[in-house]
Amino acid sequence: MDGHTRPEPPLEAVLIKKALKRNRISGREAARRAGISDARWRQIVSGYQTVSGSHIPVRAPDETLARMAHVAGVTADELRQAGREAAAEAVEELAGPPSAPVGATDAYASDPHLAAITALLESLSPEARNEVLRRVGHMSPVRGEQEQDEQRRHIG
């Protein structure tokens, strides 16, 4: 390759492009959801980046490819068929059921509010999700009714 010829996109990039089209997701929105820049997304799905006028082949790191595949709707099996086993394993981890927090009880398992909040968090980019969780971590815990009643009695 002479650097002026654009390399063909790798199979995993073709799969992602097709999945985006099938699921009617723009590249910009998919990049946001995957937590990478729009420019980097375009480089990976095109299979090259331009440096000083030359087209340099690009291969996505497994974790990045897994996030891209996850938001686009490419399955782990499709990534395996494309020869990206490590990325396929990472997609399976992303798609796996979220583990319950330590100490969580079954009482919260079917709470529709928690399900809605969880779904909203999952729709955010990793950076936005981390920021929300950081902010929530700084909030004071809500006291139980009994504790609030006792405090009112001591004050009043």
FENHUTA-V184639 format. One record per residue. RES is the residue in one letter. SS is DSSP state (@ for helix, = for strand, . for the rest). PHI is phi in whole degrees, -180 to 180 (* if undefined). Layout:
res = {RES/RES}
ss = {SS/SS}
phi = {PHI/PHI}
This chain:
res = {M/D/G/H/T/R/P/E/P/P/L/E/A/V/L/I/K/K/A/L/K/R/N/R/I/S/G/R/E/A/A/R/R/A/G/I/S/D/A/R/W/R/Q/I/V/S/G/Y/Q/T/V/S/G/S/H/I/P/V/R/A/P/D/E/T/L/A/R/M/A/H/V/A/G/V/T/A/D/E/L/R/Q/A/G/R/E/A/A/A/E/A/V/E/E/L/A/G/P/P/S/A/P/V/G/A/T/D/A/Y/A/S/D/P/H/L/A/A/I/T/A/L/L/E/S/L/S/P/E/A/R/N/E/V/L/R/R/V/G/H/M/S/P/V/R/G/E/Q/E/Q/D/E/Q/R/R/H/I/G}
ss = {././././././././././@/@/@/@/@/@/@/@/@/@/@/@/@/./././@/@/@/@/@/@/@/@/./././@/@/@/@/@/@/@/@/@/./=/=/=/=/././=/=/=/=/././././@/@/@/@/@/@/@/@/@/@/@/./././@/@/@/@/@/@/./././@/@/@/@/@/@/@/@/@/@/@/././././././././././@/@/@/./././@/@/@/@/@/@/@/@/@/@/@/@/././@/@/@/@/@/@/@/@/@/@/@/@/./././././././@/@/@/@/@/@/@/@/@/@/@/.}
phi = {*/-92/92/-97/-87/-74/-67/-70/-67/-67/-55/-63/-69/-63/-61/-66/-58/-65/-65/-62/-63/-61/-94/54/-117/-75/-60/-64/-66/-63/-61/-60/-64/-82/79/-127/-71/-61/-63/-66/-56/-62/-61/-67/-75/-85/89/-155/-127/-98/-129/50/83/-103/-94/-103/-59/-124/-127/-68/-61/-56/-65/-65/-61/-63/-64/-64/-63/-60/-72/-81/98/-87/-84/-61/-62/-64/-66/-61/-64/-86/85/-115/-59/-64/-67/-62/-63/-66/-63/-61/-66/-65/-85/-65/-67/-66/-81/-73/-63/-59/88/-69/-113/-65/-60/-95/-59/-111/-70/-66/-67/-66/-64/-67/-66/-61/-63/-64/-60/-67/-81/-83/-66/-56/-66/-66/-61/-62/-66/-61/-66/-63/-65/-64/-63/-90/-79/-75/-65/-77/-83/-70/-57/-63/-64/-66/-61/-63/-65/-63/-63/-72/-78/-98}
